[in-house]
Amino acid sequence: MSQPPQARPDAATSLSLVLLLALAALLFLPLLGLARPPVWMVAALLALRLIVQVWRARTQPRLRRPAGWLLDAALIGLLLWIGAHPS
């Protein structure tokens, strides 16, 4: 028996995964004893990922998660606020 061909992710899904992997790499840098990324860079990657999530939800209604979007937006705002007011 042959197996059915695997479905490939669309461009928006692939972009979301790439952004998530870049964010994970940035957050692992300090754990490895390397340079600490700027807060604005982490916030920018999260904001781009949020935009991609909303874009994906416009084409696939099952991906609509407004509570998750609100949590992401609050986290981005907190990061930007912390970045503007370092202690």
Secondary structure, DSSP 8 states (H G I E B T S, - for coil): ----------HHHHHHHHHHHHHHHHHHTGGGTS----HHHHHHHHHHHHHHHHHHHHH-GGG--HHHHHHHHHHHHHHHHHHHS--
